[in-house]
């Protein structure tokens, strides 16, 4: 006698824990149409599939990259269009890559300043005063002028 196996599904609470999101956020994503093919069980509760989890993973990735929800919606629309929108999706990710590279460059500059200040204050703590470190920093700046 053949048996049918149902695909594993996850509750909204389980998915929220997996992605460190609130259930409110997941309901919002669903309401906004960001999670295509999200089914509900017999009790009317959302039943997230592996496909839904993959979609949420991409949403969270591009959201962290700074993409606004309206653009994420457009991306989902393009995904639902299939192969007809491949060029638009490629262009979107190429632009997103450029944006993230710019953010990384800014973060590297910020990190360099923070590292400088860590070194500066380590020296000041070791010397017991900031005065000598300031003088040394001022002399170094004059050498580079």
C-alpha positions in Angstrom: 0.0 0.0 0.0 1.6 3.3 -1.1 2.1 5.9 1.5 2.2 9.6 0.9 4.7 11.7 2.7 3.9 15.3 3.5 6.7 17.9 3.3 7.8 19.2 6.6 6.3 22.4 7.7 7.1 24.8 10.5 4.9 27.0 12.7 5.3 30.7 12.8 6.9 30.4 16.2 9.5 28.0 14.9 10.3 30.2 11.9 10.5 33.3 14.1 13.1 31.5 16.3 15.1 30.2 13.3 15.5 33.7 11.9 15.5 35.7 15.1 12.4 37.6 13.9 9.1 38.4 15.7 6.0 36.6 14.7 4.6 40.1 14.0 7.3 40.6 11.3 6.5 37.2 9.7 2.8 38.1 9.6 3.7 41.5 8.1 5.8 39.7 5.4 2.8 37.5 4.6 0.4 40.4 4.6 2.6 42.3 2.2 2.8 39.3 -0.2 6.6 38.7 0.4 6.2 34.9 1.1 4.5 33.4 -2.0 2.8 30.0 -1.7 2.5 30.2 2.1 -0.1 27.7 3.1 -2.3 27.5 6.1 -3.2 24.3 8.0 -6.7 23.1 8.7 -6.9 25.4 11.8 -6.0 28.4 9.6 -2.4 28.7 11.0 0.5 29.5 8.7 2.5 26.4 7.8 5.9 27.4 6.5 7.6 25.1 3.9 11.3 24.8 3.1 10.6 27.0 0.0 9.1 29.6 2.3 12.1 29.4 4.6 14.4 30.0 1.6 12.4 33.0 0.6 12.6 34.4 4.1 16.4 33.8 4.1 16.7 35.9 0.9 14.4 38.6 2.3 16.5 38.9 5.4 19.7 39.0 3.4 18.7 41.8 1.0 17.0 43.7 3.9 20.3 43.6 5.8 22.0 44.9 2.7 19.8 48.0 2.9 17.0 47.2 0.4 13.7 48.8 1.3 10.5 46.7 1.6 9.0 48.2 -1.6 12.0 47.0 -3.6 11.9 43.6 -1.9 8.2 43.4 -3.0 9.3 44.1 -6.6 11.9 41.4 -6.4 9.2 38.9 -5.2 7.0 40.0 -8.1 9.8 39.3 -10.5 10.4 35.9 -8.9 6.8 35.0 -9.5 7.1 36.1 -13.2 9.7 33.3 -13.7 12.3 33.5 -16.4 10.8 36.6 -18.0 12.4 38.7 -15.2 15.8 37.1 -15.0 17.6 40.2 -16.4 15.8 42.5 -13.9 16.7 40.3 -11.0 20.4 40.1 -12.1 20.5 43.9 -12.4 19.0 44.2 -9.0 21.6 42.0 -7.4 24.4 43.6 -9.3 23.3 47.0 -8.0 22.9 45.5 -4.5 26.5 44.2 -4.7 27.8 47.6 -5.6 25.8 49.1 -2.7 27.2 46.6 -0.2 30.8 47.1 -1.5 30.3 50.8 -0.8 29.0 50.1 2.7 32.0 47.8 3.3 34.5 50.5 2.2 32.8 52.9 4.6 32.9 50.3 7.4 36.6 49.7 6.7 37.3 53.4 7.2 35.2 53.4 10.4 37.1 50.4 11.6 40.5 52.0 10.9 39.5 55.0 13.0 38.2 52.7 15.8 41.5 50.7 15.7 43.5 53.9 15.9 41.5 55.1 18.9 41.9 51.7 20.6 45.7 51.9 20.2 45.6 55.6 21.3 43.8 54.8 24.5 45.8 51.6 25.2 48.9 53.8 25.1 47.3 56.4 27.3 46.2 53.8 29.9 49.7 52.3 29.9 51.3 55.7 30.3 48.7 56.8 32.9 48.0 60.0 31.0 46.7 61.1 27.7 49.1 64.0 27.4 52.1 62.0 26.2 50.0 60.2 23.6 48.6 63.5 22.3 52.0 65.0 22.0 53.3 61.9 20.1 50.2 61.9 17.8 50.7 65.7 17.2 54.4 65.2 16.3 53.5 62.3 14.0 50.9 64.4 12.2 53.5 67.2 11.6 55.9 64.6 10.1 53.3 63.7 7.5 52.4 67.3 6.5 
